[in-house]
């Protein structure tokens, strides 16, 4: 399992993503959706053209 980090808007810092889920935000562009491991706020990280492995 790959771990993802994103910027949490609530913590205003980098946080590990819990429950990362690949999402195709537009054709050919993938992102990972998840939650901040500290406060549970939804997080989002754009990955690029390759489908992220989770
Ligand atoms: Zn947070």
mmCIF file of the protein (N, C-alpha, C, O) and its ligand, coordinates in Angstrom:
data_MODEL
# 
_entry.id   MODEL 
# 
loop_
_entity.id 
_entity.type 
_entity.pdbx_number_of_molecules 
1 polymer     1 
2 non-polymer 1 
# 
_entity_poly.entity_id                      1 
_entity_poly.type                           'polypeptide(L)' 
_entity_poly.nstd_linkage                   no 
_entity_poly.nstd_monomer                   no 
_entity_poly.pdbx_seq_one_letter_code       
;(UNK)(UNK)(UNK)(UNK)(UNK)(UNK)(UNK)(UNK)(UNK)(UNK)(UNK)(UNK)(UNK)(UNK)(UNK)(UNK)
(UNK)(UNK)(UNK)(UNK)(UNK)(UNK)(UNK)(UNK)(UNK)(UNK)(UNK)(UNK)(UNK)(UNK)(UNK)(UNK)
(UNK)(UNK)(UNK)(UNK)(UNK)(UNK)(UNK)(UNK)(UNK)(UNK)(UNK)(UNK)(UNK)(UNK)(UNK)(UNK)
(UNK)(UNK)(UNK)(UNK)(UNK)(UNK)
;
_entity_poly.pdbx_seq_one_letter_code_can   XXXXXXXXXXXXXXXXXXXXXXXXXXXXXXXXXXXXXXXXXXXXXXXXXXXXXX 
_entity_poly.pdbx_strand_id                 A 
# 
loop_
_entity_poly_seq.entity_id 
_entity_poly_seq.num 
_entity_poly_seq.mon_id 
_entity_poly_seq.hetero 
1 1  UNK n 
1 2  UNK n 
1 3  UNK n 
1 4  UNK n 
1 5  UNK n 
1 6  UNK n 
1 7  UNK n 
1 8  UNK n 
1 9  UNK n 
1 10 UNK n 
1 11 UNK n 
1 12 UNK n 
1 13 UNK n 
1 14 UNK n 
1 15 UNK n 
1 16 UNK n 
1 17 UNK n 
1 18 UNK n 
1 19 UNK n 
1 20 UNK n 
1 21 UNK n 
1 22 UNK n 
1 23 UNK n 
1 24 UNK n 
1 25 UNK n 
1 26 UNK n 
1 27 UNK n 
1 28 UNK n 
1 29 UNK n 
1 30 UNK n 
1 31 UNK n 
1 32 UNK n 
1 33 UNK n 
1 34 UNK n 
1 35 UNK n 
1 36 UNK n 
1 37 UNK n 
1 38 UNK n 
1 39 UNK n 
1 40 UNK n 
1 41 UNK n 
1 42 UNK n 
1 43 UNK n 
1 44 UNK n 
1 45 UNK n 
1 46 UNK n 
1 47 UNK n 
1 48 UNK n 
1 49 UNK n 
1 50 UNK n 
1 51 UNK n 
1 52 UNK n 
1 53 UNK n 
1 54 UNK n 
# 
loop_
_struct_asym.id 
_struct_asym.entity_id 
A 1 
B 2 
# 
loop_
_chem_comp.id 
_chem_comp.type 
_chem_comp.mon_nstd_flag 
UNK 'L-peptide linking' . 
ZN  non-polymer         . 
# 
_pdbx_entity_nonpoly.entity_id   2 
_pdbx_entity_nonpoly.name        ? 
_pdbx_entity_nonpoly.comp_id     ZN 
# 
_pdbx_nonpoly_scheme.asym_id         B 
_pdbx_nonpoly_scheme.entity_id       2 
_pdbx_nonpoly_scheme.mon_id          ZN 
_pdbx_nonpoly_scheme.ndb_seq_num     1 
_pdbx_nonpoly_scheme.pdb_seq_num     101 
_pdbx_nonpoly_scheme.auth_seq_num    101 
_pdbx_nonpoly_scheme.pdb_mon_id      ZN 
_pdbx_nonpoly_scheme.auth_mon_id     ZN 
_pdbx_nonpoly_scheme.pdb_strand_id   A 
_pdbx_nonpoly_scheme.pdb_ins_code    . 
# 
loop_
_atom_site.group_PDB 
_atom_site.id 
_atom_site.type_symbol 
_atom_site.label_atom_id 
_atom_site.label_alt_id 
_atom_site.label_comp_id 
_atom_site.label_asym_id 
_atom_site.label_entity_id 
_atom_site.label_seq_id 
_atom_site.pdbx_PDB_ins_code 
_atom_site.Cartn_x 
_atom_site.Cartn_y 
_atom_site.Cartn_z 
_atom_site.occupancy 
_atom_site.B_iso_or_equiv 
_atom_site.pdbx_formal_charge 
_atom_site.auth_seq_id 
_atom_site.auth_comp_id 
_atom_site.auth_asym_id 
_atom_site.auth_atom_id 
_atom_site.pdbx_PDB_model_num 
ATOM   1   N  N  . UNK A 1 1  ? 0.845   -1.203 0.000   1.00 0.00 ? 1   UNK A N  1 
ATOM   2   C  CA . UNK A 1 1  ? 0.000   0.000  0.000   1.00 0.00 ? 1   UNK A CA 1 
ATOM   3   C  C  . UNK A 1 1  ? 0.878   1.251  0.000   1.00 0.00 ? 1   UNK A C  1 
ATOM   4   O  O  . UNK A 1 1  ? 1.853   1.354  0.744   1.00 0.00 ? 1   UNK A O  1 
ATOM   5   N  N  . UNK A 1 2  ? 0.508   2.173  -0.840  1.00 0.00 ? 2   UNK A N  1 
ATOM   6   C  CA . UNK A 1 2  ? 1.255   3.420  -0.967  1.00 0.00 ? 2   UNK A CA 1 
ATOM   7   C  C  . UNK A 1 2  ? 0.630   4.465  -0.042  1.00 0.00 ? 2   UNK A C  1 
ATOM   8   O  O  . UNK A 1 2  ? -0.591  4.551  0.088   1.00 0.00 ? 2   UNK A O  1 
ATOM   9   N  N  . UNK A 1 3  ? 1.475   5.236  0.580   1.00 0.00 ? 3   UNK A N  1 
ATOM   10  C  CA . UNK A 1 3  ? 0.941   6.306  1.434   1.00 0.00 ? 3   UNK A CA 1 
ATOM   11  C  C  . UNK A 1 3  ? 1.021   7.632  0.700   1.00 0.00 ? 3   UNK A C  1 
ATOM   12  O  O  . UNK A 1 3  ? 1.988   7.922  -0.004  1.00 0.00 ? 3   UNK A O  1 
ATOM   13  N  N  . UNK A 1 4  ? -0.013  8.419  0.883   1.00 0.00 ? 4   UNK A N  1 
ATOM   14  C  CA . UNK A 1 4  ? -0.051  9.720  0.247   1.00 0.00 ? 4   UNK A CA 1 
ATOM   15  C  C  . UNK A 1 4  ? -0.069  10.802 1.304   1.00 0.00 ? 4   UNK A C  1 
ATOM   16  O  O  . UNK A 1 4  ? -0.614  10.640 2.395   1.00 0.00 ? 4   UNK A O  1 
ATOM   17  N  N  . UNK A 1 5  ? 0.546   11.909 0.938   1.00 0.00 ? 5   UNK A N  1 
ATOM   18  C  CA . UNK A 1 5  ? 0.546   13.067 1.808   1.00 0.00 ? 5   UNK A CA 1 
ATOM   19  C  C  . UNK A 1 5  ? -0.084  14.215 1.066   1.00 0.00 ? 5   UNK A C  1 
ATOM   20  O  O  . UNK A 1 5  ? 0.115   14.378 -0.138  1.00 0.00 ? 5   UNK A O  1 
ATOM   21  N  N  . UNK A 1 6  ? -0.823  14.990 1.767   1.00 0.00 ? 6   UNK A N  1 
ATOM   22  C  CA . UNK A 1 6  ? -1.394  16.173 1.146   1.00 0.00 ? 6   UNK A CA 1 
ATOM   23  C  C  . UNK A 1 6  ? -1.408  17.306 2.142   1.00 0.00 ? 6   UNK A C  1 
ATOM   24  O  O  . UNK A 1 6  ? -1.052  17.137 3.308   1.00 0.00 ? 6   UNK A O  1 
ATOM   25  N  N  . UNK A 1 7  ? -1.820  18.450 1.672   1.00 0.00 ? 7   UNK A N  1 
ATOM   26  C  CA . UNK A 1 7  ? -1.873  19.583 2.568   1.00 0.00 ? 7   UNK A CA 1 
ATOM   27  C  C  . UNK A 1 7  ? -3.284  19.675 3.125   1.00 0.00 ? 7   UNK A C  1 
ATOM   28  O  O  . UNK A 1 7  ? -4.254  19.779 2.375   1.00 0.00 ? 7   UNK A O  1 
ATOM   29  N  N  . UNK A 1 8  ? -3.387  19.636 4.437   1.00 0.00 ? 8   UNK A N  1 
ATOM   30  C  CA . UNK A 1 8  ? -4.680  19.749 5.086   1.00 0.00 ? 8   UNK A CA 1 
ATOM   31  C  C  . UNK A 1 8  ? -5.009  21.215 5.307   1.00 0.00 ? 8   UNK A C  1 
ATOM   32  O  O  . UNK A 1 8  ? -4.222  21.967 5.883   1.00 0.00 ? 8   UNK A O  1 
ATOM   33  N  N  . UNK A 1 9  ? -6.193  21.608 4.835   1.00 0.00 ? 9   UNK A N  1 
ATOM   34  C  CA . UNK A 1 9  ? -6.599  23.009 4.941   1.00 0.00 ? 9   UNK A CA 1 
ATOM   35  C  C  . UNK A 1 9  ? -6.850  23.397 6.392   1.00 0.00 ? 9   UNK A C  1 
ATOM   36  O  O  . UNK A 1 9  ? -6.657  24.550 6.779   1.00 0.00 ? 9   UNK A O  1 
ATOM   37  N  N  . UNK A 1 10 ? -7.274  22.444 7.173   1.00 0.00 ? 10  UNK A N  1 
ATOM   38  C  CA . UNK A 1 10 ? -7.610  22.741 8.557   1.00 0.00 ? 10  UNK A CA 1 
ATOM   39  C  C  . UNK A 1 10 ? -6.365  22.777 9.445   1.00 0.00 ? 10  UNK A C  1 
ATOM   40  O  O  . UNK A 1 10 ? -6.202  23.683 10.262  1.00 0.00 ? 10  UNK A O  1 
ATOM   41  N  N  . UNK A 1 11 ? -5.497  21.791 9.276   1.00 0.00 ? 11  UNK A N  1 
ATOM   42  C  CA . UNK A 1 11 ? -4.255  21.767 10.056  1.00 0.00 ? 11  UNK A CA 1 
ATOM   43  C  C  . UNK A 1 11 ? -3.240  22.779 9.508   1.00 0.00 ? 11  UNK A C  1 
ATOM   44  O  O  . UNK A 1 11 ? -2.288  23.142 10.199  1.00 0.00 ? 11  UNK A O  1 
ATOM   45  N  N  . UNK A 1 12 ? -3.445  23.225 8.282   1.00 0.00 ? 12  UNK A N  1 
ATOM   46  C  CA . UNK A 1 12 ? -2.505  24.112 7.591   1.00 0.00 ? 12  UNK A CA 1 
ATOM   47  C  C  . UNK A 1 12 ? -1.101  23.516 7.583   1.00 0.00 ? 12  UNK A C  1 
ATOM   48  O  O  . UNK A 1 12 ? -0.107  24.207 7.808   1.00 0.00 ? 12  UNK A O  1 
ATOM   49  N  N  . UNK A 1 13 ? -1.054  22.215 7.318   1.00 0.00 ? 13  UNK A N  1 
ATOM   50  C  CA . UNK A 1 13 ? 0.226   21.524 7.291   1.00 0.00 ? 13  UNK A CA 1 
ATOM   51  C  C  . UNK A 1 13 ? 0.081   20.249 6.460   1.00 0.00 ? 13  UNK A C  1 
ATOM   52  O  O  . UNK A 1 13 ? -1.021  19.864 6.069   1.00 0.00 ? 13  UNK A O  1 
ATOM   53  N  N  . UNK A 1 14 ? 1.213   19.610 6.202   1.00 0.00 ? 14  UNK A N  1 
ATOM   54  C  CA . UNK A 1 14 ? 1.194   18.334 5.487   1.00 0.00 ? 14  UNK A CA 1 
ATOM   55  C  C  . UNK A 1 14 ? 0.718   17.244 6.426   1.00 0.00 ? 14  UNK A C  1 
ATOM   56  O  O  . UNK A 1 14 ? 1.147   17.150 7.577   1.00 0.00 ? 14  UNK A O  1 
ATOM   57  N  N  . UNK A 1 15 ? -0.178  16.426 5.904   1.00 0.00 ? 15  UNK A N  1 
ATOM   58  C  CA . UNK A 1 15 ? -0.686  15.325 6.711   1.00 0.00 ? 15  UNK A CA 1 
ATOM   59  C  C  . UNK A 1 15 ? -0.775  14.068 5.865   1.00 0.00 ? 15  UNK A C  1 
ATOM   60  O  O  . UNK A 1 15 ? -0.933  14.132 4.646   1.00 0.00 ? 15  UNK A O  1 
ATOM   61  N  N  . UNK A 1 16 ? -0.673  12.947 6.514   1.00 0.00 ? 16  UNK A N  1 
ATOM   62  C  CA . UNK A 1 16 ? -0.886  11.674 5.838   1.00 0.00 ? 16  UNK A CA 1 
ATOM   63  C  C  . UNK A 1 16 ? -2.351  11.515 5.504   1.00 0.00 ? 16  UNK A C  1 
ATOM   64  O  O  . UNK A 1 16 ? -3.231  11.964 6.239   1.00 0.00 ? 16  UNK A O  1 
ATOM   65  N  N  . UNK A 1 17 ? -2.594  10.864 4.376   1.00 0.00 ? 17  UNK A N  1 
ATOM   66  C  CA . UNK A 1 17 ? -3.958  10.670 3.915   1.00 0.00 ? 17  UNK A CA 1 
ATOM   67  C  C  . UNK A 1 17 ? -4.475  9.303  4.362   1.00 0.00 ? 17  UNK A C  1 
ATOM   68  O  O  . UNK A 1 17 ? -3.828  8.277  4.148   1.00 0.00 ? 17  UNK A O  1 
ATOM   69  N  N  . UNK A 1 18 ? -5.628  9.310  4.973   1.00 0.00 ? 18  UNK A N  1 
ATOM   70  C  CA . UNK A 1 18 ? -6.281  8.071  5.384   1.00 0.00 ? 18  UNK A CA 1 
ATOM   71  C  C  . UNK A 1 18 ? -7.275  7.683  4.296   1.00 0.00 ? 18  UNK A C  1 
ATOM   72  O  O  . UNK A 1 18 ? -7.959  8.539  3.734   1.00 0.00 ? 18  UNK A O  1 
ATOM   73  N  N  . UNK A 1 19 ? -7.351  6.372  4.001   1.00 0.00 ? 19  UNK A N  1 
ATOM   74  C  CA . UNK A 1 19 ? -8.355  5.904  3.064   1.00 0.00 ? 19  UNK A CA 1 
ATOM   75  C  C  . UNK A 1 19 ? -8.210  6.510  1.672   1.00 0.00 ? 19  UNK A C  1 
ATOM   76  O  O  . UNK A 1 19 ? -9.200  6.990  1.121   1.00 0.00 ? 19  UNK A O  1 
ATOM   77  N  N  . UNK A 1 20 ? -7.022  6.509  1.086   1.00 0.00 ? 20  UNK A N  1 
ATOM   78  C  CA . UNK A 1 20 ? -6.853  7.135  -0.235  1.00 0.00 ? 20  UNK A CA 1 
ATOM   79  C  C  . UNK A 1 20 ? -7.646  6.404  -1.310  1.00 0.00 ? 20  UNK A C  1 
ATOM   80  O  O  . UNK A 1 20 ? -7.601  5.177  -1.404  1.00 0.00 ? 20  UNK A O  1 
ATOM   81  N  N  . UNK A 1 21 ? -8.360  7.158  -2.105  1.00 0.00 ? 21  UNK A N  1 
ATOM   82  C  CA . UNK A 1 21 ? -9.187  6.597  -3.175  1.00 0.00 ? 21  UNK A CA 1 
ATOM   83  C  C  . UNK A 1 21 ? -8.850  7.293  -4.483  1.00 0.00 ? 21  UNK A C  1 
ATOM   84  O  O  . UNK A 1 21 ? -8.920  8.520  -4.555  1.00 0.00 ? 21  UNK A O  1 
ATOM   85  N  N  . UNK A 1 22 ? -8.482  6.536  -5.530  1.00 0.00 ? 22  UNK A N  1 
ATOM   86  C  CA . UNK A 1 22 ? -8.204  7.169  -6.818  1.00 0.00 ? 22  UNK A CA 1 
ATOM   87  C  C  . UNK A 1 22 ? -9.477  7.737  -7.435  1.00 0.00 ? 22  UNK A C  1 
ATOM   88  O  O  . UNK A 1 22 ? -10.529 7.098  -7.412  1.00 0.00 ? 22  UNK A O  1 
ATOM   89  N  N  . UNK A 1 23 ? -9.373  8.916  -7.974  1.00 0.00 ? 23  UNK A N  1 
ATOM   90  C  CA . UNK A 1 23 ? -10.505 9.590  -8.611  1.00 0.00 ? 23  UNK A CA 1 
ATOM   91  C  C  . UNK A 1 23 ? -10.020 10.211 -9.907  1.00 0.00 ? 23  UNK A C  1 
ATOM   92  O  O  . UNK A 1 23 ? -8.986  10.879 -9.936  1.00 0.00 ? 23  UNK A O  1 
ATOM   93  N  N  . UNK A 1 24 ? -10.770 9.990  -10.982 1.00 0.00 ? 24  UNK A N  1 
ATOM   94  C  CA . UNK A 1 24 ? -10.414 10.618 -12.248 1.00 0.00 ? 24  UNK A CA 1 
ATOM   95  C  C  . UNK A 1 24 ? -11.139 11.949 -12.304 1.00 0.00 ? 24  UNK A C  1 
ATOM   96  O  O  . UNK A 1 24 ? -12.356 11.992 -12.483 1.00 0.00 ? 24  UNK A O  1 
ATOM   97  N  N  . UNK A 1 25 ? -10.393 13.037 -12.151 1.00 0.00 ? 25  UNK A N  1 
ATOM   98  C  CA . UNK A 1 25 ? -11.051 14.342 -12.078 1.00 0.00 ? 25  UNK A CA 1 
ATOM   99  C  C  . UNK A 1 25 ? -11.421 14.867 -13.454 1.00 0.00 ? 25  UNK A C  1 
ATOM   100 O  O  . UNK A 1 25 ? -12.398 15.601 -13.598 1.00 0.00 ? 25  UNK A O  1 
ATOM   101 N  N  . UNK A 1 26 ? -10.657 14.502 -14.452 1.00 0.00 ? 26  UNK A N  1 
ATOM   102 C  CA . UNK A 1 26 ? -11.063 14.707 -15.839 1.00 0.00 ? 26  UNK A CA 1 
ATOM   103 C  C  . UNK A 1 26 ? -10.358 13.649 -16.656 1.00 0.00 ? 26  UNK A C  1 
ATOM   104 O  O  . UNK A 1 26 ? -9.397  13.051 -16.173 1.00 0.00 ? 26  UNK A O  1 
ATOM   105 N  N  . UNK A 1 27 ? -10.803 13.392 -17.890 1.00 0.00 ? 27  UNK A N  1 
ATOM   106 C  CA . UNK A 1 27 ? -10.210 12.273 -18.619 1.00 0.00 ? 27  UNK A CA 1 
ATOM   107 C  C  . UNK A 1 27 ? -8.690  12.376 -18.684 1.00 0.00 ? 27  UNK A C  1 
ATOM   108 O  O  . UNK A 1 27 ? -8.142  13.355 -19.192 1.00 0.00 ? 27  UNK A O  1 
ATOM   109 N  N  . UNK A 1 28 ? -8.022  11.359 -18.164 1.00 0.00 ? 28  UNK A N  1 
ATOM   110 C  CA . UNK A 1 28 ? -6.570  11.320 -18.207 1.00 0.00 ? 28  UNK A CA 1 
ATOM   111 C  C  . UNK A 1 28 ? -5.876  12.003 -17.051 1.00 0.00 ? 28  UNK A C  1 
ATOM   112 O  O  . UNK A 1 28 ? -4.646  12.015 -16.998 1.00 0.00 ? 28  UNK A O  1 
ATOM   113 N  N  . UNK A 1 29 ? -6.621  12.568 -16.129 1.00 0.00 ? 29  UNK A N  1 
ATOM   114 C  CA . UNK A 1 29 ? -5.994  13.203 -14.971 1.00 0.00 ? 29  UNK A CA 1 
ATOM   115 C  C  . UNK A 1 29 ? -6.539  12.581 -13.688 1.00 0.00 ? 29  UNK A C  1 
ATOM   116 O  O  . UNK A 1 29 ? -7.740  12.588 -13.418 1.00 0.00 ? 29  UNK A O  1 
ATOM   117 N  N  . UNK A 1 30 ? -5.604  12.046 -12.916 1.00 0.00 ? 30  UNK A N  1 
ATOM   118 C  CA . UNK A 1 30 ? -5.990  11.323 -11.709 1.00 0.00 ? 30  UNK A CA 1 
ATOM   119 C  C  . UNK A 1 30 ? -5.615  12.089 -10.456 1.00 0.00 ? 30  UNK A C  1 
ATOM   120 O  O  . UNK A 1 30 ? -4.629  12.825 -10.405 1.00 0.00 ? 30  UNK A O  1 
ATOM   121 N  N  . UNK A 1 31 ? -6.435  11.885 -9.465  1.00 0.00 ? 31  UNK A N  1 
ATOM   122 C  CA . UNK A 1 31 ? -6.159  12.460 -8.159  1.00 0.00 ? 31  UNK A CA 1 
ATOM   123 C  C  . UNK A 1 31 ? -6.476  11.409 -7.106  1.00 0.00 ? 31  UNK A C  1 
ATOM   124 O  O  . UNK A 1 31 ? -7.106  10.391 -7.393  1.00 0.00 ? 31  UNK A O  1 
ATOM   125 N  N  . UNK A 1 32 ? -6.039  11.665 -5.910  1.00 0.00 ? 32  UNK A N  1 
ATOM   126 C  CA . UNK A 1 32 ? -6.360  10.787 -4.793  1.00 0.00 ? 32  UNK A CA 1 
ATOM   127 C  C  . UNK A 1 32 ? -7.159  11.596 -3.784  1.00 0.00 ? 32  UNK A C  1 
ATOM   128 O  O  . UNK A 1 32 ? -6.789  12.704 -3.398  1.00 0.00 ? 32  UNK A O  1 
ATOM   129 N  N  . UNK A 1 33 ? -8.259  11.000 -3.378  1.00 0.00 ? 33  UNK A N  1 
ATOM   130 C  CA . UNK A 1 33 ? -9.081  11.626 -2.352  1.00 0.00 ? 33  UNK A CA 1 
ATOM   131 C  C  . UNK A 1 33 ? -8.899  10.858 -1.055  1.00 0.00 ? 33  UNK A C  1 
ATOM   132 O  O  . UNK A 1 33 ? -8.812  9.630  -1.057  1.00 0.00 ? 33  UNK A O  1 
ATOM   133 N  N  . UNK A 1 34 ? -8.841  11.576 0.036   1.00 0.00 ? 34  UNK A N  1 
ATOM   134 C  CA . UNK A 1 34 ? -8.714  10.899 1.314   1.00 0.00 ? 34  UNK A CA 1 
ATOM   135 C  C  . UNK A 1 34 ? -9.027  11.848 2.451   1.00 0.00 ? 34  UNK A C  1 
ATOM   136 O  O  . UNK A 1 34 ? -9.596  12.922 2.255   1.00 0.00 ? 34  UNK A O  1 
ATOM   137 N  N  . UNK A 1 35 ? -8.645  11.430 3.635   1.00 0.00 ? 35  UNK A N  1 
ATOM   138 C  CA . UNK A 1 35 ? -8.921  12.240 4.812   1.00 0.00 ? 35  UNK A CA 1 
ATOM   139 C  C  . UNK A 1 35 ? -7.641  12.447 5.609   1.00 0.00 ? 35  UNK A C  1 
ATOM   140 O  O  . UNK A 1 35 ? -6.752  11.596 5.645   1.00 0.00 ? 35  UNK A O  1 
ATOM   141 N  N  . UNK A 1 36 ? -7.584  13.592 6.236   1.00 0.00 ? 36  UNK A N  1 
ATOM   142 C  CA . UNK A 1 36 ? -6.464  13.913 7.111   1.00 0.00 ? 36  UNK A CA 1 
ATOM   143 C  C  . UNK A 1 36 ? -6.451  12.933 8.289   1.00 0.00 ? 36  UNK A C  1 
ATOM   144 O  O  . UNK A 1 36 ? -7.483  12.692 8.915   1.00 0.00 ? 36  UNK A O  1 
ATOM   145 N  N  . UNK A 1 37 ? -5.272  12.371 8.584   1.00 0.00 ? 37  UNK A N  1 
ATOM   146 C  CA . UNK A 1 37 ? -5.228  11.369 9.660   1.00 0.00 ? 37  UNK A CA 1 
ATOM   147 C  C  . UNK A 1 37 ? -5.381  12.007 11.028  1.00 0.00 ? 37  UNK A C  1 
ATOM   148 O  O  . UNK A 1 37 ? -5.602  11.309 12.017  1.00 0.00 ? 37  UNK A O  1 
ATOM   149 N  N  . UNK A 1 38 ? -5.264  13.325 11.095  1.00 0.00 ? 38  UNK A N  1 
ATOM   150 C  CA . UNK A 1 38 ? -5.387  13.965 12.397  1.00 0.00 ? 38  UNK A CA 1 
ATOM   151 C  C  . UNK A 1 38 ? -6.769  14.527 12.674  1.00 0.00 ? 38  UNK A C  1 
ATOM   152 O  O  . UNK A 1 38 ? -7.322  14.331 13.756  1.00 0.00 ? 38  UNK A O  1 
ATOM   153 N  N  . UNK A 1 39 ? -7.326  15.228 11.691  1.00 0.00 ? 39  UNK A N  1 
ATOM   154 C  CA . UNK A 1 39 ? -8.594  15.902 11.979  1.00 0.00 ? 39  UNK A CA 1 
ATOM   155 C  C  . UNK A 1 39 ? -9.751  15.365 11.129  1.00 0.00 ? 39  UNK A C  1 
ATOM   156 O  O  . UNK A 1 39 ? -10.901 15.736 11.365  1.00 0.00 ? 39  UNK A O  1 
ATOM   157 N  N  . UNK A 1 40 ? -9.475  14.510 10.156  1.00 0.00 ? 40  UNK A N  1 
ATOM   158 C  CA . UNK A 1 40 ? -10.551 13.919 9.379   1.00 0.00 ? 40  UNK A CA 1 
ATOM   159 C  C  . UNK A 1 40 ? -11.091 14.777 8.249   1.00 0.00 ? 40  UNK A C  1 
ATOM   160 O  O  . UNK A 1 40 ? -12.056 14.394 7.588   1.00 0.00 ? 40  UNK A O  1 
ATOM   161 N  N  . UNK A 1 41 ? -10.486 15.928 8.021   1.00 0.00 ? 41  UNK A N  1 
ATOM   162 C  CA . UNK A 1 41 ? -10.913 16.788 6.919   1.00 0.00 ? 41  UNK A CA 1 
ATOM   163 C  C  . UNK A 1 41 ? -10.604 16.133 5.585   1.00 0.00 ? 41  UNK A C  1 
ATOM   164 O  O  . UNK A 1 41 ? -9.561  15.497 5.428   1.00 0.00 ? 41  UNK A O  1 
ATOM   165 N  N  . UNK A 1 42 ? -11.503 16.285 4.626   1.00 0.00 ? 42  UNK A N  1 
ATOM   166 C  CA . UNK A 1 42 ? -11.264 15.730 3.297   1.00 0.00 ? 42  UNK A CA 1 
ATOM   167 C  C  . UNK A 1 42 ? -10.063 16.399 2.649   1.00 0.00 ? 42  UNK A C  1 
ATOM   168 O  O  . UNK A 1 42 ? -9.884  17.616 2.705   1.00 0.00 ? 42  UNK A O  1 
ATOM   169 N  N  . UNK A 1 43 ? -9.245  15.550 2.032   1.00 0.00 ? 43  UNK A N  1 
ATOM   170 C  CA . UNK A 1 43 ? -8.056  16.042 1.350   1.00 0.00 ? 43  UNK A CA 1 
ATOM   171 C  C  . UNK A 1 43 ? -8.057  15.524 -0.076  1.00 0.00 ? 43  UNK A C  1 
ATOM   172 O  O  . UNK A 1 43 ? -8.766  14.576 -0.415  1.00 0.00 ? 43  UNK A O  1 
ATOM   173 N  N  . UNK A 1 44 ? -7.253  16.161 -0.893  1.00 0.00 ? 44  UNK A N  1 
ATOM   174 C  CA . UNK A 1 44 ? -7.274  15.943 -2.312  1.00 0.00 ? 44  UNK A CA 1 
ATOM   175 C  C  . UNK A 1 44 ? -5.867  16.184 -2.823  1.00 0.00 ? 44  UNK A C  1 
ATOM   176 O  O  . UNK A 1 44 ? -5.257  17.206 -2.510  1.00 0.00 ? 44  UNK A O  1 
ATOM   177 N  N  . UNK A 1 45 ? -5.351  15.255 -3.603  1.00 0.00 ? 45  UNK A N  1 
ATOM   178 C  CA . UNK A 1 45 ? -4.025  15.472 -4.164  1.00 0.00 ? 45  UNK A CA 1 
ATOM   179 C  C  . UNK A 1 45 ? -4.038  15.065 -5.626  1.00 0.00 ? 45  UNK A C  1 
ATOM   180 O  O  . UNK A 1 45 ? -4.428  13.946 -5.958  1.00 0.00 ? 45  UNK A O  1 
ATOM   181 N  N  . UNK A 1 46 ? -3.619  15.953 -6.490  1.00 0.00 ? 46  UNK A N  1 
ATOM   182 C  CA . UNK A 1 46 ? -3.568  15.645 -7.910  1.00 0.00 ? 46  UNK A CA 1 
ATOM   183 C  C  . UNK A 1 46 ? -2.294  14.859 -8.194  1.00 0.00 ? 46  UNK A C  1 
ATOM   184 O  O  . UNK A 1 46 ? -1.198  15.263 -7.807  1.00 0.00 ? 46  UNK A O  1 
ATOM   185 N  N  . UNK A 1 47 ? -2.460  13.728 -8.880  1.00 0.00 ? 47  UNK A N  1 
ATOM   186 C  CA . UNK A 1 47 ? -1.339  12.838 -9.142  1.00 0.00 ? 47  UNK A CA 1 
ATOM   187 C  C  . UNK A 1 47 ? -0.818  13.039 -10.560 1.00 0.00 ? 47  UNK A C  1 
ATOM   188 O  O  . UNK A 1 47 ? 0.392   13.155 -10.756 1.00 0.00 ? 47  UNK A O  1 
ATOM   189 N  N  . UNK A 1 48 ? -1.699  13.082 -11.545 1.00 0.00 ? 48  UNK A N  1 
ATOM   190 C  CA . UNK A 1 48 ? -1.250  13.252 -12.924 1.00 0.00 ? 48  UNK A CA 1 
ATOM   191 C  C  . UNK A 1 48 ? -1.932  12.277 -13.846 1.00 0.00 ? 48  UNK A C  1 
ATOM   192 O  O  . UNK A 1 48 ? -3.107  11.956 -13.665 1.00 0.00 ? 48  UNK A O  1 
ATOM   193 N  N  . UNK A 1 49 ? -1.196  11.800 -14.842 1.00 0.00 ? 49  UNK A N  1 
ATOM   194 C  CA . UNK A 1 49 ? -1.816  11.004 -15.897 1.00 0.00 ? 49  UNK A CA 1 
ATOM   195 C  C  . UNK A 1 49 ? -1.958  9.532  -15.539 1.00 0.00 ? 49  UNK A C  1 
ATOM   196 O  O  . UNK A 1 49 ? -2.752  8.814  -16.146 1.00 0.00 ? 49  UNK A O  1 
ATOM   197 N  N  . UNK A 1 50 ? -1.185  9.084  -14.549 1.00 0.00 ? 50  UNK A N  1 
ATOM   198 C  CA . UNK A 1 50 ? -1.261  7.665  -14.200 1.00 0.00 ? 50  UNK A CA 1 
ATOM   199 C  C  . UNK A 1 50 ? -2.222  7.423  -13.062 1.00 0.00 ? 50  UNK A C  1 
ATOM   200 O  O  . UNK A 1 50 ? -2.283  8.189  -12.100 1.00 0.00 ? 50  UNK A O  1 
ATOM   201 N  N  . UNK A 1 51 ? -2.966  6.353  -13.187 1.00 0.00 ? 51  UNK A N  1 
ATOM   202 C  CA . UNK A 1 51 ? -3.888  6.008  -12.117 1.00 0.00 ? 51  UNK A CA 1 
ATOM   203 C  C  . UNK A 1 51 ? -3.096  5.640  -10.861 1.00 0.00 ? 51  UNK A C  1 
ATOM   204 O  O  . UNK A 1 51 ? -2.231  4.765  -10.897 1.00 0.00 ? 51  UNK A O  1 
ATOM   205 N  N  . UNK A 1 52 ? -3.400  6.315  -9.754  1.00 0.00 ? 52  UNK A N  1 
ATOM   206 C  CA . UNK A 1 52 ? -2.630  6.051  -8.532  1.00 0.00 ? 52  UNK A CA 1 
ATOM   207 C  C  . UNK A 1 52 ? -2.903  4.659  -7.995  1.00 0.00 ? 52  UNK A C  1 
ATOM   208 O  O  . UNK A 1 52 ? -4.024  4.154  -8.055  1.00 0.00 ? 52  UNK A O  1 
ATOM   209 N  N  . UNK A 1 53 ? -1.844  4.052  -7.468  1.00 0.00 ? 53  UNK A N  1 
ATOM   210 C  CA . UNK A 1 53 ? -1.991  2.757  -6.799  1.00 0.00 ? 53  UNK A CA 1 
ATOM   211 C  C  . UNK A 1 53 ? -2.270  3.018  -5.333  1.00 0.00 ? 53  UNK A C  1 
ATOM   212 O  O  . UNK A 1 53 ? -1.629  3.865  -4.711  1.00 0.00 ? 53  UNK A O  1 
ATOM   213 N  N  . UNK A 1 54 ? -3.212  2.301  -4.793  1.00 0.00 ? 54  UNK A N  1 
ATOM   214 C  CA . UNK A 1 54 ? -3.485  2.466  -3.364  1.00 0.00 ? 54  UNK A CA 1 
ATOM   215 C  C  . UNK A 1 54 ? -3.450  1.111  -2.654  1.00 0.00 ? 54  UNK A C  1 
ATOM   216 O  O  . UNK A 1 54 ? -3.657  1.042  -1.443  1.00 0.00 ? 54  UNK A O  1 
HETATM 217 ZN ZN . ZN  B 2 .  ? -6.024  17.995 9.299   1.00 0.00 ? 101 ZN  A ZN 1 
# 
